[in-house]
Amino acid sequence: MQKILVTGGLGYIGSHTVVELQAAGYDVVVVDNLNNSKEEVKTRIEEISGKSFELQLADVNDSVALESLFKKHTFDGVIHFAGLKSIGESVDKPIEYYDSNVGGSFILAGVMREFKCKTLIFSSSATVYDDTQKLPLTETSKIGNTKNPYGTSKYIIEKILMDLAKFDNRWSLRIARYFNPISNHSSGIIKENTKNIPNNLIPYILKVAQKKLKILKVFGGNYKTKDGTCIRDYIHVMDLAEGHVAMLKNNRLKKGLKVYNFGTGIGSSVLEVIKT
């Protein structure tokens, strides 16, 4: 049985991926600092899967904690979700975003190298793409020209991993670029549950429907779209989770680096999502 370390494994995408990893027969260890998650998610995941897993409450920027974990376990690979993820917040707190996202990834890679674990799947974002290009975006589309510290932090990490693959052929590296993950596990036990006001459209709509927030503001009505509102590509989080398991199983994570887009290729406007 392969053992996989999942950083940020109690977060939105991480928790759903842990469920799928356990269902596929992987032994999972999670490290999470609870910055944007709750410890009770562990119990919920175990309720769904019927399997327990070890949780280490720590930050990936803490090299001592990571080293302790790698001394205790022999990992076959790491799926790296941990990091800050709000575009708006990153504009207000750029240093925190570079420290958490770039710094944490750098420290994690260093510890992995020290313990000869050289299989990594990195949770990236479609924000790394230059948005002046023709749609739809493919894995070979140009990256860079990012518009905010969040996107830039993901871009920097990707460039580090690309150099790592280029100059050290012992690594198996996969970059997963997400468009807009939505929804939750069919049980409803785990879901996107941000601690603060949601930054994403669908969680915000749900909180308005639940009367936890008063109104939904639609920003911009003059986009070059059929109804004037912004279009996004939404992908179900369980499809995303299954995609990570597929990368481990079907790819067998051969040496080198590969990039995968996770989306449907079909966009929905803000007004279409509200109507739905």
N, C-alpha and C positions, 0 to 999 in steps of 0.2 A: 504494500500500500504506500503510495507516494504521500509525502508530507509537504503541505503548502503553507507558507506564512502569508497571511493577508493583513496588510497594514490598512488602518481605517476600516476594519471589518465590521464595525457596528454602525457605520454610516449607511446612507440610503442605498447606493449601488453596492457597497461592500457587503451589507447584510444579505441582500438578495443573492449575491454571488456565493457567499458562504453556504446558503441553503442548497444551491445547485451543485457546489463542490461536494458537499456531504452526500447528496443524492447520487452523485456519480462515483462515490466510493473513496474520495480523497480524505486523508487525515488532515484536519485544519487546525492551525494555531492563529489566533488573532491578536494584534497589538493595536490599541486605540487609546487616545488621550481624552476622549469624551468631550472634545471641544465643540462638536456639533452632533453629538449622539448621546444615547443614554445607556447605562449599564444593563438596564432591564431588557434591552434588545437581545442580549445573549440568551436569556431564558426563553424569549419568544422564538428565536431561531431554533433552539433545541426542542421546543414544543412542536414546531413544524417538521423537523427532520427526524426526531426521535433519537438523536445522537448528541452527545456532549462534546465540547471542545474547550481547549485551554485559552483563557483570556489574560493577556498581560497589559495592565493599565500603564502605558508609557507613551512618550512622544518619540517619533522617529528621529528627532534632533538629538535625542539622548543616546549617545554612542555607547555609554556604559550599560544601559538597560538593553540595548540591542545585542551587544556582545554577550551579555548574560543569557539571553534567549538563544543565541546561536551556539553557545557552549552546551546548553541543555538539550537542544534538538539538532538533528541533521536534516536540513530542509532540502527538498528536491527543487524547489522554486519559490519565488515570491511574486505575489500580485500586489502592486503598490497603488492603493487608493488614497492614502493619507495626505491631507493637504487642505488649505483654505480654498473656497470655490466660488465666492461671490464677486462678480465683475464690479458691481457698484462699490462694495466695501474695499476692493483692491485699490480703487482710485483714491479713497480716503486713507488707506493704510498700506502703501506700496512696500515699505520696509518689512512689515510683518509678513506680507505675501512672499517676498523674495526669501526671507529667512525661513519660513515654514516650508514652502514648496520646493525652492531650489536647494536651500540648505539641508532640509530633511532628506531629499532624494540623494544628495551628494554624500551625506553621512551613511545612509542605508547602503548605497553602492560600495562604499569603502569597507563597511563591515561584511558585506556579502563577499567581497574579494578576499578579505582576511580569512574567512571560513570556507573559501573555495566553493561557494554557491554562486553560480554564474548563469542562472536562468531567471529572467525578470520580465514580467508583463507590466507595462506602465500605463496608468489611467491618465490619458491626455484629453484633449478637447479640440473641437472643430474651430475654436477661436484662434488656433495657431495659423489658420489659413489666411492668406491675403484676400480680403473680401472685395477687391476690385476685379476679381476674375469672373469669367463666364461660368454660370451654373449649368449642370450640377458639378459640385466639387468631387474630385476623385483623389485617390491616395497619391497620385503623381502631381496634383495641383501645387502651385507655389505656396510655400509657407513663409511667414514673416510679415513685416509691416503691421504688426499687432497693434491694437487700439487701446489696450489697458494693461495694467500690471499683472492681472490674473493670466491673460492670454500670453503675455511676454514671459511669465514665469514658466508656463508649460512649454513654450517655444525653446527657452534656454535649456530646460531639462532634456528635451528631445535632441537638441544639438549636442549635449554632453553624451547622450546615449549613442548618437550616430558616430561620434568620435571614438567612443569606447569600442563599438563594433568594428570600426575601421582599423584601429591600431591594436586590438587584442581579440584575435579570432576564437578565443575560448568561450566567449559569451553567447548565450542565446537570448536575444532581446526582441520583444514585441511591443509596439506602440499601438494603443487602441484610442482612436480619436472619436469622441462621442459628439453627437449632435444634441438632441434634447430628450433625455430620459424622462419618462412619465409613468404614472400608475404604481401598482404595487402587487405583491404576492396575492394570489386568489383567496387566501385565508383572511386577508385584511389584518393579520396580526402584526406584520411589519410593513412599514410604508415610509414615505418621505415625511419626516416630522421635525421640521426645523425649530430651533429654540426661539428664534426671533421672527419678525415679520418675513414671510417668504419672499425670495427674490425671483422665483420662477412663476410663470403665468398660471398653470393648472393648480398648484397648491394654494395660490392666492384666490383663485375662483372658488375653490372648495371652502376656504375659510369665510368668504363672503356668503356663500350658500348656507353655511352653518351659523351665520350671524356673529362670527367671532371678529370679523372686520366689517366696517360699514359699507364701503363701496369699492368697486374696482375701477381704477383709472386706466384708460387706454391712451398710451403715449404715441402720438403721431397718427395723422389720418391722410397724409399726402404721399405715402410710398407709391412706387410704380407697380401696384398690384391691383387686382380686380375690385377690391373694396377699400383700397387706400391704407390698409393696416399691414404691419410687418408680418412676414411669413417665416415660419420655422419648421424644421423637420423633426417630428416627434417619434421616438422609438420606445416601445414598452420595456420597462426595466428588466422584466424576466427574459426577454429576448437578448438583452444586453448581458445578463448574467449567464445565460446559456452560451453566449458567444465566447466568454472567457473560458468556460469549460472546454468548448470546442477547440480553442487555441492550444490548450494543454493536451487534449486527447488526439485530435486529428493532425495537428502540426507536428506533434512529438517534439516541438520546440528545437528544431535543428539549429546548429550554430549560425550566427549572423543576426541581422536585424530585418524585420518586416513590419510594415505599417498596415493597419486595418481601420477603415471608416466604419462606424456603427450608426446607421441611420436607415431610413426606408427609401430615401430618394424622392419622396413626395412631401411637399410642404403644405402647411395649413396656416391660414391667417389668424390673427388675434380674434377677429369677429367670428370666424368659422368655429374656433375652439369654444368661444363663449356660447354660440348657438348650440353646439353639440352638447 
